[in-house]
């Protein structure tokens, strides 16, 4: 289980996204789990060690936080997964691209795929591709 407080910098960025997208936090809360080891993370998620966290069905599973901090990516990974949570109903084919785009990680193929269909209005895009 996650017994740590979410860093203020992550909460501020999440609030910025919600404001920019004109959406609210989902009514259904997210549960955050911290893996005890990289091996446990891999066993639970099936993901390689290059992936810092995974979101699915209102749950976030993170690699051990100490490891993410040593890599210098803890806050970035946590924010990325929280953005999946607030975008839970957005068509999955657009989630990664939108998140990477919003986080200014433009060198990802997913961003190009997202931008090919993005109309420039974040709120309208999210609403028109919402599958809840």
C-alpha positions as CSV (number, residue, x, y, z in Angstrom):
1,X,0.0,0.0,0.0
2,X,1.1,3.6,-0.5
3,X,1.7,5.3,2.8
4,X,3.5,8.4,1.5
5,X,2.1,11.8,0.8
6,X,1.9,12.9,-2.8
7,X,4.5,15.7,-3.3
8,X,3.1,19.2,-3.6
9,X,4.8,19.6,-7.0
10,X,2.8,16.7,-8.4
11,X,-0.5,18.0,-6.9
12,X,0.2,21.4,-8.4
13,X,0.9,20.0,-11.9
14,X,-2.2,17.7,-11.6
15,X,-4.3,20.7,-10.7
16,X,-2.8,22.6,-13.7
17,X,-3.9,19.8,-16.0
18,X,-7.4,19.6,-14.6
19,X,-7.8,23.4,-15.0
20,X,-6.4,23.5,-18.5
21,X,-8.5,20.5,-19.6
22,X,-11.6,21.8,-17.7
23,X,-12.2,18.4,-16.1
24,X,-12.5,17.3,-12.5
25,X,-11.0,14.5,-10.4
26,X,-12.9,11.3,-10.9
27,X,-15.4,10.4,-8.2
28,X,-13.8,7.0,-7.9
29,X,-10.6,7.3,-6.0
30,X,-7.3,5.8,-7.1
31,X,-5.4,3.3,-5.0
32,X,-1.6,3.6,-5.2
33,X,0.6,0.6,-4.4
34,X,4.4,0.8,-4.0
35,X,6.2,-2.5,-5.0
36,X,8.7,-3.8,-2.4
37,X,11.2,-4.7,-5.2
38,X,11.7,-4.5,-8.9
39,X,11.1,-8.2,-9.1
40,X,7.7,-7.8,-7.4
41,X,6.9,-4.9,-9.7
42,X,7.7,-7.1,-12.7
43,X,5.7,-10.1,-11.3
44,X,2.6,-8.0,-10.6
45,X,2.6,-5.9,-13.7
46,X,4.5,-7.9,-16.3
47,X,6.4,-4.8,-17.2
48,X,10.1,-4.4,-17.6
49,X,12.2,-2.3,-15.2
50,X,12.3,0.5,-17.7
51,X,8.6,1.2,-16.8
52,X,8.3,3.1,-13.5
53,X,4.6,2.7,-12.9
54,X,1.4,1.3,-14.3
55,X,-2.2,2.4,-14.1
56,X,-5.2,0.2,-14.6
57,X,-8.7,0.0,-13.2
58,X,-8.3,2.8,-10.6
59,X,-5.0,1.4,-9.3
60,X,-1.5,2.6,-9.7
61,X,1.4,0.3,-9.1
62,X,4.8,1.9,-8.7
63,X,8.3,0.6,-8.6
64,X,9.9,1.1,-5.2
65,X,9.9,4.8,-4.6
66,X,13.6,4.8,-3.5
67,X,14.5,3.4,-6.9
68,X,12.4,5.9,-8.8
69,X,14.0,8.7,-6.8
70,X,17.5,7.4,-7.5
71,X,16.6,7.5,-11.2
72,X,15.3,11.0,-10.8
73,X,11.8,10.1,-12.1
74,X,9.6,9.6,-9.1
75,X,7.5,12.7,-9.5
76,X,7.3,12.4,-13.2
77,X,6.1,8.8,-13.1
78,X,3.6,9.5,-10.3
79,X,2.1,12.5,-12.2
80,X,2.0,10.4,-15.4
81,X,0.0,7.6,-13.7
82,X,-2.3,10.1,-12.0
83,X,-3.0,11.6,-15.4
84,X,-4.1,8.2,-16.6
85,X,-6.4,8.1,-13.6
86,X,-8.1,11.4,-14.4
87,X,-8.3,10.4,-18.0
88,X,-9.7,7.0,-17.2
89,X,-12.6,7.3,-19.7
90,X,-10.5,8.8,-22.6
91,X,-10.1,6.4,-25.5
92,X,-6.9,4.5,-24.6
93,X,-5.3,5.1,-28.0
94,X,-5.0,8.8,-27.1
95,X,-4.1,8.7,-23.4
96,X,-0.3,8.1,-23.7
97,X,0.1,10.7,-26.5
98,X,-1.9,13.3,-24.7
99,X,-0.1,12.7,-21.4
100,X,3.4,12.8,-23.1
101,X,2.4,15.9,-25.1
102,X,1.2,17.7,-21.9
103,X,4.4,16.7,-20.1
104,X,6.4,18.1,-23.0
105,X,7.9,14.7,-24.0
106,X,7.4,15.4,-27.7
107,X,9.9,12.8,-29.0
108,X,7.4,10.0,-28.4
109,X,5.5,8.3,-31.3
110,X,2.4,8.4,-29.3
111,X,2.5,12.3,-29.3
112,X,2.5,12.3,-33.1
113,X,-0.5,10.0,-33.2
114,X,-2.3,12.2,-30.7
115,X,-1.5,15.4,-32.5
116,X,-2.7,13.9,-35.8
117,X,-6.3,14.0,-34.3
118,X,-6.0,16.8,-31.7
119,X,-8.1,19.8,-32.6
120,X,-6.3,22.3,-30.3
121,X,-9.0,22.4,-27.7
122,X,-8.1,20.0,-24.8
123,X,-11.5,19.9,-23.1
124,X,-13.4,19.3,-26.4
125,X,-10.9,16.6,-27.4
126,X,-11.3,14.8,-24.1
127,X,-15.1,15.0,-24.1
128,X,-15.4,13.9,-27.7
129,X,-13.2,10.8,-27.2
130,X,-14.6,9.8,-23.8
131,X,-15.7,6.2,-23.6
132,X,-17.0,5.8,-20.0
